[in-house]
Amino acid sequence: MKQLFEDKKLWIRRVFLMCYDICAVFAASMLALLARFDFNFDDIPSHFLENAWKSLGASAITTILIFWIFRLYSSLWSYAGAMEMMYLVSACVTETVVNMVLILLSHPETGYPVPRSYFAFYGIFLFGMIFACRYSYRALRSVRNMIRDAEYTRNVLIVGAGEAGNTLIKEIKNSRYLKKRVIGVIDDDRGKVGSFIHGVKIVGSRGDIIEKCEELHVHEIIVAMPSASPKQIKSVLDTCKQTGCELKRLPGIYQLVNGDVSISSLKEVDVNDLLGREPVEVDLDSILGYVSNQTVMVTGGGGSIGSELCRQIAGHSPKRLILVDIYENSSYDIQNELKVRFPDLNLVVLIASVRNTNRMNYIFETYHPDIIYHAAAHKHVPLMEDSPNEAIKNNVLGTWKMVRAADFYKVKRFVMISTDKAVNPTNIMGASKRICEMIIQTYNRRSETEYVAVRFGNVLGSNGSVIPLFKKQIERGGPVTVTHPDIIRYFMTIPEAVSLVLQAGAYAKGGEIFVLDMGEPVKIVDLAKNLILLSGHKPDEDIPIVFTGLRPGEKLYEEMLMDEEGMQETANQRIHIGKPLEIDEEKFLKQLTELSEYVATEPDDIREWVKRIVPTYHPEQGA
């Protein structure tokens, strides 16, 4: 039934076109005579009119046949292109020649039956009317699509009038599928302002972005500055985010080198782009040779840092990778990912707690790891303030058990993940990590194993970080909660953190605390505002920001080094080493033993015991 309906529609359209073409033949014939006599009908000799009229029947029939041969009744004119145009021109020329032959043969007497210019005018008028009919399909379709798509078309402003911007403009203009329209370009070269790229005007410089976005009704801004430094990108984004437009940018200069400048290579601007500092660069290929053919264990391997460690290590041919974590769901996820990405990897995934001495001894005895990355820990500050004994059991005693097992089973290197909260701690989590650093430095002096710690600040996007929390709050329509208007933190990305950890494992001589120069600290309230702006909302108008007060154990800022530690340079100018502190090791080890026995009784005053071990721990200075 549907096919019959479609066939009926096709024949109705063809009959309509045939009728139109017959009318066009009549009209072209009369218009040709009128044009010859300056469109004055009274000046046309009667025999010219009579001869033209007598030829119209034959001309109509030949026109239908010729047009059928040249597919003018079977083409999809709504999509007509150059090929259809060639057929149309050829058909009209052929019909004009045939019309001329028919008229001349039908009047063999001396003299022309119609003016000689009649045939030229006839061909021109016939082509014009047939073209208008056929290509009106395409014109009407384009107009219909423009009307239909007008509300979906996004006005785009491109920042950067270089090669990248030029390529993006050309792709957007030529694409049939992108619902985007480039309405302006921004460039800091004042000499370019007022010029055009592919018909798009360079409307101003960086300082004009906000004004032009309002004036041109911009929906989306694309930053096409692949060779710009992170600081320059941050400056541009700081301006762009005030417009409320959606932001996208090219990731980096390698896009230009590889010829990958295209819409598909764009990425959403996220809060990482607003840090405004160069990322930590580590040549992992050159330093990760030490994991090749080694048995590597990662504790806390299902977490944000641990899982990224596993990904990086898996790509450098370890003899065996052992992933240890107490949480089965995240372990299962990273296990499946690694199996797909590295099918030849000798992967062992074990559910275990670092607090379980017998379980850890069994794992060491069975697999004999050469290198250990110890990322397992309780890290959430407010939760640990409510359960301080658990922070000590898991972080301190768990690390101590792992360190002693590494010493007993002759592990080559042991790298522990620490935190900036270990410096002058005001919360039990930070204090527990400071004790872990002391354990590392103490056992490094007593063991053949090389023990090091890696200290860094907050990790963007990790489990428990503020970014996922803020995003969820924004999705719900707010409010976004910030503890204090003046609270600041150092931030780094997960790949940066993992790069630092891996470099520490490669360059460790034992006893070091590796510290990353993380640039300028970031105010958390600015982070919240940036995320709201990047989500297309206005802070305190669309999404409110509410200050809830500092949480227990929280302080306004975190230090990266204690004053007495000092700093040593490394080959990487962004990475420093904290000098080992002098401590009374025998006293410290005795305190550890007492602490482990005391915390098992679930005391209420564990903080007082911790203060005896960590003199810089001042919980009263927290919230």
C-alpha positions, -999 to +999 in steps of 0.1 A: +000+000+000+028+024+009+046+016-023+015+023-044+010+056-026+047+066-033+043+056-070+012+076-072+029+107-058+058+102-083+035+101-113+015+131-101+047+150-098+058+139-133+024+149-148+026+182-131+061+188-146+050+178-180+021+202-179+043+229-167+069+222-195+041+224-222+031+258-208+067+268-207+070+260-244+040+281-253+052+310-230+088+308-244+076+309-279+054+340-274+080+357-252+106+351-280+085+370-305+077+398-280+114+402-272+123+404-309+098+433-313+107+452-280+077+437-262+052+455-284+026+430-294+011+452-321+044+453-340+045+415-344+037+405-380+007+382-382+024+355-402+052+352-375+025+347-349+007+322-371+038+301-379+050+301-343+015+290-332+013+261-357+047+247-344+037+246-308+020+212-308+051+195-323+074+214-300+054+204-269+057+167-279+094+168-287+100+188-255+084+160-234+104+133-252+137+152-250+132+161-213+124+125-205+156+113-222+176+138-202+160+126-169+143+159-162+113+139-149+132+115-127+158+136-109+154+146-072+153+183-078+153+191-041+189+179-041+198+191-076+235+198-082+259+203-111+249+170-129+213+180-130+222+214-143+242+198-171+212+177-180+189+207-180+211+229-202+216+200-226+179+193-228+170+230-235+197+234-261+186+201-278+149+212-277+158+246-292+176+230-321+148+205-327+123+234-325+142+253-351+144+223-374+107+216-371+097+252-379+121+255-409+111+221-423+074+229-420+078+261-440+102+252-469+092+284-489+116+312-493+123+334-462+122+326-425+088+317-410+099+334-378+126+360-371+161+345-369+166+359-333+134+340-323+153+307-318+179+323-295+152+341-274+132+309-273+161+288-259+169+315-233+133+318-221+127+281-221+158+275-200+149+302-176+114+289-170+125+252-167+154+263-144+131+283-122+107+254-119+132+227-112+155+246-089+127+261-070+124+226-054+159+231-040+153+267-030+121+259-012+138+231+006+167+254+017+142+280+029+122+254+048+154+240+064+165+275+073+132+283+090+131+249+107+168+251+119+168+288+128+160+282+164+186+254+166+215+273+149+241+283+174+260+316+170+297+309+174+325+334+182+360+321+176+390+334+196+421+333+175+425+344+138+454+321+131+456+289+111+436+270+136+408+295+136+409+297+098+405+259+095+376+258+120+357+285+102+361+268+069+349+234+084+318+250+101+308+269+069+312+239+047+295+213+069+259+202+061+255+187+096+268+213+120+241+236+134+266+264+140+272+298+124+304+317+129+294+353+134+327+368+145+364+363+153+385+378+181+422+384+178+447+405+198+464+417+166+447+450+162+459+451+126+436+422+118+405+438+133+380+447+105+394+421+081+375+390+070+383+352+071+361+332+047+335+360+049+336+362+087+346+396+102+373+399+129+352+420+152+377+429+180+404+419+204+403+401+238+389+431+256+359+432+233+347+396+240+320+404+265+306+433+245+306+414+212+289+383+228+260+405+239+259+425+206+261+394+183+239+371+205+267+345+208+258+310+221+292+294+220+328+305+221+356+284+206+392+292+217+414+283+188+448+291+203+466+258+203+501+273+208+491+296+237+505+288+272+482+277+300+486+312+316+474+328+283+446+304+280+435+311+315+434+348+309+412+343+278+389+319+296+386+342+326+371+367+302+350+342+282+334+326+313+318+360+322+297+358+291+277+328+301+284+312+267+293+275+263+331+273+260+352+249+239+388+249+229+415+231+210+436+210+234+471+219+222+496+228+195+500+191+185+466+195+169+482+219+144+512+197+139+491+166+132+466+185+110+438+176+134+422+210+137+385+202+133+353+203+152+358+167+163+391+177+181+374+203+202+369+196+239+347+212+265+365+237+287+367+225+322+380+238+355+414+223+348+419+249+321+415+276+347+444+267+369+467+288+347+500+269+351+521+246+330+513+209+336+540+189+352+558+172+323+574+138+330+588+116+303+573+083+316+588+063+288+623+071+300+617+066+337+593+037+337+619+013+323+625+003+359+591-014+362+598-036+331+599-073+341+593-064+377+564-075+400+546-043+410+520-040+437+496-011+440+476-009+472+444+011+470+445+002+433+408+008+428+410+045+439+415+076+418+453+077+422+458+039+425+438+031+393+458+057+373+490+042+386+479+008+374+470+022+339+504+038+335+524+009+349+504-016+328+516+001+296+553-005+305+555-043+305+557-053+342+563-089+349+532-089+370+509-062+383+492-068+416+462-047+424+452-047+461+421-030+474+394-035+501+366-021+479+355-048+454+334-026+430+362-002+420+386-031+418+363-049+394+360-019+372+397-013+368+403-050+364+379-051+334+395-020+319+430-033+322+420-066+307+406-049+276+434-024+272+463-047+280+453-083+271+488-096+276+492-081+311+498-106+339+473-090+363+464-102+398+435-084+416+432-092+453+406-080+478+424-074+510+430-048+538+464-035+546+454-038+582+452-075+580+488-087+588+482-124+579+466-115+546+494-091+537+521-117+546+504-143+525+504-119+495+541-110+500+550-146+504+531-157+473+539-129+448+572-114+462+567-078+448+597-058+437+581-024+438+552-012+459+530+019+455+511+024+487+480+044+479+456+028+503+444+052+530+414+069+545+416+105+531+382+122+538+390+148+565+355+153+580+348+116+582+381+109+599+374+137+624+343+117+633+362+084+634+398+093+644+406+058+656+399+044+621+423+070+606+451+057+629+443+020+624+441+022+586+466+050+577+493+046+604+491+009+614+482-002+578+513+016+565+535+004+593+525-032+585+531-027+548+565-011+555+577-039+578+565-066+553+584-048+525+615-048+547+611-085+556+605-097+520+633-075+505+611-053+484+634-030+463+613+002+465+584+014+485+566+046+474+539+060+498+513+086+488+511+115+512+493+148+514+499+185+520+476+181+550+506+163+567+523+197+571+514+214+604+482+192+605+450+204+622+431+172+614+436+136+623+439+125+587+468+149+581+484+139+614+482+102+605+499+109+572+526+128+589+533+097+611+534+076+579+561+099+565+580+095+598+577+057+594+590+059+558+620+079+568+628+058+599+627+025+581+647+038+552+676+042+575+672+006+588+663-014+557+678-022+523+644-012+508+643+023+494+614+041+511+600+074+498+569+095+502+552+117+476+533+147+488+508+167+468+476+187+473+441+182+462+435+162+431+409+176+406+381+151+398+392+124+423+368+106+445+358+129+474+371+161+458+351+193+456+346+192+418+322+163+416+303+177+446+300+211+430+289+196+397+261+176+414+250+206+433+248+227+401+229+199+383+203+201+411+200+239+407+221+247+437+230+259+462+267+253+458+282+250+493+316+264+502+329+262+538+346+297+539+350+326+515+387+328+521+396+291+520+424+282+495+438+250+482+466+237+459+453+217+430+467+192+405+452+168+380+452+130+385+478+125+356+501+151+372+499+134+406+506+100+391+535+113+370+550+126+402+545+094+421+561+074+392+591+098+390+596+094+427+598+057+423+623+061+395+646+086+411+643+075+447+675+071+467+656+065+499+642+087+526+630+116+504+596+133+505+590+144+470+570+177+467+554+192+436+556+229+430+519+233+424+519+270+414+495+295+430+468+283+453+432+285+442+403+300+463+376+274+466+349+301+461+365+310+428+365+273+418+328+272+425+321+304+405+341+291+376+322+258+375+289+276+377+299+299+348+312+270+327+278+254+332+262+284+316+248+299+348+255+331+367+268+327+403+244+340+430+218+348+403+210+314+387+229+293+412+235+306+448+267+300+467+262+293+504+290+294+530+286+267+556+316+273+579+348+254+582+344+217+590+361+200+619+398+197+614+398+220+583+420+250+579+419+279+555+451+270+537+475+240+534+513+242+533+534+219+511+565+219+534+572+223+570+596+252+578+623+230+591+623+207+561+639+230+536+639+221+499+663+205+474+661+209+437+657+180+413+662+176+376+626+186+371+622+222+382+586+216+393+596+188+417+614+194+450+627+171+478+620+178+514+651+171+535+646+142+560+640+154+596+660+142+625+638+123+649+645+100+679+638+067+661+638+045+691+614+067+709+593+070+678+591+032+673+582+027+710+554+053+706+541+034+676+539+002+695+520+020+723+497+037+699+488+004+681+480-012+715+460+018+728+439+025+696+427-011+697+408-002+729+387+024+710+398+054+732+382+088+732+415+107+735+435+094+706+443+129+694+463+135+726+484+105+719+490+116+683+501+150+695+529+134+715+542+118+683+535+148+660+544+180+679+532+201+649+497+186+651+474+213+665+437+202+663+426+233+682+437+255+653+412+238+630+376+246+628 
